[in-house]
Amino acid sequence: ILPQAATLTLGWAVGNQGSKSIMVALNDKTIGTTAKHQAQMLEEAWQYMEQVSDKITFALAPGQHTLTLKPMIESGDAIIWDYIKLETTACDTN
């Protein structure tokens, strides 16, 4: 059975203060970290918090797995999750 290509999309609000990123682990092994985002107060945004979307692509073998998402907050307030989406496609064998 071949692994699949997987894309994890994280939608989240950075908060009103500080610098943040998100570390992603698959079965306790780090597979990526989002870009670091600096909070900005945006008048047009919900609660004045900037909404961001980050993608991490990785190989995913068939079976059960555990994804761990760990906010890396260097300073400031907490993040707020908007959505988490996992998409898979079969890898090409040619």
C-alpha atoms as an extended CHARMM CRD file, in Angstrom:
* protein
*
        94  EXT
         1         1  ILE       CA              0.0000000000        0.0000000000        0.0000000000  PROA      1               0.0000000000
         2         2  LEU       CA              1.4480000000        3.3240000000       -1.1010000000  PROA      2               0.0000000000
         3         3  PRO       CA              1.5950000000        6.4510000000        1.0350000000  PROA      3               0.0000000000
         4         4  GLN       CA             -0.6010000000        9.3780000000        0.1410000000  PROA      4               0.0000000000
         5         5  ALA       CA              0.3200000000       13.0070000000       -0.3060000000  PROA      5               0.0000000000
         6         6  ALA       CA             -1.4000000000       14.9710000000        2.4460000000  PROA      6               0.0000000000
         7         7  THR       CA             -1.9910000000       18.6880000000        2.8270000000  PROA      7               0.0000000000
         8         8  LEU       CA             -2.9460000000       20.0860000000        6.2200000000  PROA      8               0.0000000000
         9         9  THR       CA             -4.4900000000       23.5610000000        6.1310000000  PROA      9               0.0000000000
        10        10  LEU       CA             -4.7120000000       25.5200000000        9.3780000000  PROA      10              0.0000000000
        11        11  GLY       CA             -6.9400000000       28.5800000000        9.6490000000  PROA      11              0.0000000000
        12        12  TRP       CA             -6.4160000000       30.6280000000       12.7890000000  PROA      12              0.0000000000
        13        13  ALA       CA             -6.4010000000       34.0840000000       14.3320000000  PROA      13              0.0000000000
        14        14  VAL       CA             -3.0340000000       35.3730000000       15.4990000000  PROA      14              0.0000000000
        15        15  GLY       CA             -4.4770000000       37.3090000000       18.4410000000  PROA      15              0.0000000000
        16        16  ASN       CA             -4.0290000000       40.9760000000       19.2620000000  PROA      16              0.0000000000
        17        17  GLN       CA             -0.4230000000       40.8970000000       20.4520000000  PROA      17              0.0000000000
        18        18  GLY       CA              2.8210000000       39.0510000000       19.9120000000  PROA      18              0.0000000000
        19        19  SER       CA              4.4850000000       36.6530000000       17.5150000000  PROA      19              0.0000000000
        20        20  LYS       CA              3.1790000000       33.1210000000       16.9240000000  PROA      20              0.0000000000
        21        21  SER       CA              3.5460000000       29.9960000000       14.7830000000  PROA      21              0.0000000000
        22        22  ILE       CA              2.1930000000       26.4400000000       14.9810000000  PROA      22              0.0000000000
        23        23  MET       CA              4.2980000000       23.2700000000       15.1700000000  PROA      23              0.0000000000
        24        24  VAL       CA              2.7310000000       20.1580000000       13.5970000000  PROA      24              0.0000000000
        25        25  ALA       CA              3.7020000000       16.6090000000       14.5860000000  PROA      25              0.0000000000
        26        26  LEU       CA              2.5840000000       13.3000000000       13.0950000000  PROA      26              0.0000000000
        27        27  ASN       CA              2.8430000000       10.3550000000       15.4970000000  PROA      27              0.0000000000
        28        28  ASP       CA              5.1170000000       12.4090000000       17.8030000000  PROA      28              0.0000000000
        29        29  LYS       CA              7.5530000000       13.4370000000       15.0000000000  PROA      29              0.0000000000
        30        30  THR       CA              7.6290000000       17.0630000000       13.8970000000  PROA      30              0.0000000000
        31        31  ILE       CA              6.6670000000       17.3540000000       10.2190000000  PROA      31              0.0000000000
        32        32  GLY       CA              6.5910000000       21.1320000000        9.9320000000  PROA      32              0.0000000000
        33        33  THR       CA              6.0660000000       24.5360000000       11.4460000000  PROA      33              0.0000000000
        34        34  THR       CA              3.9810000000       27.3390000000       10.0080000000  PROA      34              0.0000000000
        35        35  ALA       CA              5.4270000000       30.7100000000        9.1640000000  PROA      35              0.0000000000
        36        36  LYS       CA              5.8130000000       33.0410000000       12.1300000000  PROA      36              0.0000000000
        37        37  HSD       CA              3.0320000000       35.6390000000       12.2210000000  PROA      37              0.0000000000
        38        38  GLN       CA              3.1520000000       38.9550000000       14.0400000000  PROA      38              0.0000000000
        39        39  ALA       CA             -0.2310000000       40.0130000000       15.4600000000  PROA      39              0.0000000000
        40        40  GLN       CA             -1.8060000000       43.0840000000       13.9320000000  PROA      40              0.0000000000
        41        41  MET       CA             -4.9160000000       44.9220000000       15.0690000000  PROA      41              0.0000000000
        42        42  LEU       CA             -7.2390000000       45.0160000000       12.0380000000  PROA      42              0.0000000000
        43        43  GLU       CA            -10.3250000000       47.1710000000       12.3540000000  PROA      43              0.0000000000
        44        44  GLU       CA            -12.2440000000       45.1320000000        9.7560000000  PROA      44              0.0000000000
        45        45  ALA       CA            -11.4680000000       41.7260000000       11.3370000000  PROA      45              0.0000000000
        46        46  TRP       CA            -13.4540000000       39.8300000000       13.9780000000  PROA      46              0.0000000000
        47        47  GLN       CA            -12.2930000000       41.0280000000       17.4090000000  PROA      47              0.0000000000
        48        48  TYR       CA             -9.6340000000       43.0240000000       15.4800000000  PROA      48              0.0000000000
        49        49  MET       CA             -7.5840000000       39.8250000000       15.0250000000  PROA      49              0.0000000000
        50        50  GLU       CA             -5.8680000000       38.9880000000       11.7550000000  PROA      50              0.0000000000
        51        51  GLN       CA             -6.9770000000       35.6440000000       10.2720000000  PROA      51              0.0000000000
        52        52  VAL       CA             -4.2240000000       33.5650000000        8.6230000000  PROA      52              0.0000000000
        53        53  SER       CA             -4.0960000000       30.2880000000        6.7190000000  PROA      53              0.0000000000
        54        54  ASP       CA             -1.0270000000       28.0330000000        6.5410000000  PROA      54              0.0000000000
        55        55  LYS       CA             -0.4380000000       24.7750000000        4.6390000000  PROA      55              0.0000000000
        56        56  ILE       CA              1.8980000000       21.9130000000        5.4450000000  PROA      56              0.0000000000
        57        57  THR       CA              2.3680000000       19.0600000000        2.9350000000  PROA      57              0.0000000000
        58        58  PHE       CA              3.6540000000       15.6190000000        3.9310000000  PROA      58              0.0000000000
        59        59  ALA       CA              3.4860000000       11.8890000000        3.0910000000  PROA      59              0.0000000000
        60        60  LEU       CA              0.8340000000        9.9330000000        4.9640000000  PROA      60              0.0000000000
        61        61  ALA       CA              0.8280000000        6.1170000000        5.0540000000  PROA      61              0.0000000000
        62        62  PRO       CA             -2.5120000000        4.3040000000        5.3560000000  PROA      62              0.0000000000
        63        63  GLY       CA             -3.6970000000        3.5690000000        8.8980000000  PROA      63              0.0000000000
        64        64  GLN       CA             -4.4060000000        5.4130000000       12.1130000000  PROA      64              0.0000000000
        65        65  HSD       CA             -2.2810000000        8.4250000000       13.0090000000  PROA      65              0.0000000000
        66        66  THR       CA             -2.1240000000       11.1590000000       15.6080000000  PROA      66              0.0000000000
        67        67  LEU       CA             -1.6780000000       14.7630000000       14.5130000000  PROA      67              0.0000000000
        68        68  THR       CA             -0.5310000000       17.1900000000       17.1980000000  PROA      68              0.0000000000
        69        69  LEU       CA             -0.8430000000       20.9540000000       16.7150000000  PROA      69              0.0000000000
        70        70  LYS       CA              1.1690000000       23.0090000000       19.1680000000  PROA      70              0.0000000000
        71        71  PRO       CA              0.9050000000       26.8120000000       19.1680000000  PROA      71              0.0000000000
        72        72  MET       CA              4.3540000000       28.3680000000       19.5780000000  PROA      72              0.0000000000
        73        73  ILE       CA              3.5870000000       31.6650000000       21.3060000000  PROA      73              0.0000000000
        74        74  GLU       CA              6.7510000000       33.7510000000       21.6440000000  PROA      74              0.0000000000
        75        75  SER       CA              4.8460000000       36.6220000000       23.1900000000  PROA      75              0.0000000000
        76        76  GLY       CA              1.3410000000       38.0380000000       23.4900000000  PROA      76              0.0000000000
        77        77  ASP       CA             -2.0760000000       36.4910000000       23.9070000000  PROA      77              0.0000000000
        78        78  ALA       CA             -3.4280000000       33.1090000000       22.7940000000  PROA      78              0.0000000000
        79        79  ILE       CA             -4.4160000000       32.1030000000       19.2600000000  PROA      79              0.0000000000
        80        80  ILE       CA             -7.9810000000       31.2590000000       18.1990000000  PROA      80              0.0000000000
        81        81  TRP       CA             -8.6350000000       28.2980000000       15.8850000000  PROA      81              0.0000000000
        82        82  ASP       CA            -10.8490000000       28.8760000000       12.8590000000  PROA      82              0.0000000000
        83        83  TYR       CA            -10.5580000000       25.5670000000       10.9950000000  PROA      83              0.0000000000
        84        84  ILE       CA             -8.3450000000       22.5320000000       10.3820000000  PROA      84              0.0000000000
        85        85  LYS       CA             -8.5800000000       20.7000000000        7.0440000000  PROA      85              0.0000000000
        86        86  LEU       CA             -6.7100000000       17.5410000000        5.9800000000  PROA      86              0.0000000000
        87        87  GLU       CA             -6.7580000000       16.5310000000        2.3030000000  PROA      87              0.0000000000
        88        88  THR       CA             -5.1270000000       13.4180000000        0.8460000000  PROA      88              0.0000000000
        89        89  THR       CA             -4.3930000000       12.2680000000       -2.6950000000  PROA      89              0.0000000000
        90        90  ALA       CA             -2.9040000000        8.9460000000       -3.7940000000  PROA      90              0.0000000000
        91        91  CYS       CA              0.7280000000        9.1540000000       -4.8680000000  PROA      91              0.0000000000
        92        92  ASP       CA              1.4800000000        8.4830000000       -8.5330000000  PROA      92              0.0000000000
        93        93  THR       CA              3.2830000000        5.1500000000       -9.0950000000  PROA      93              0.0000000000
        94        94  ASN       CA              4.6150000000        6.0640000000      -12.5780000000  PROA      94              0.0000000000
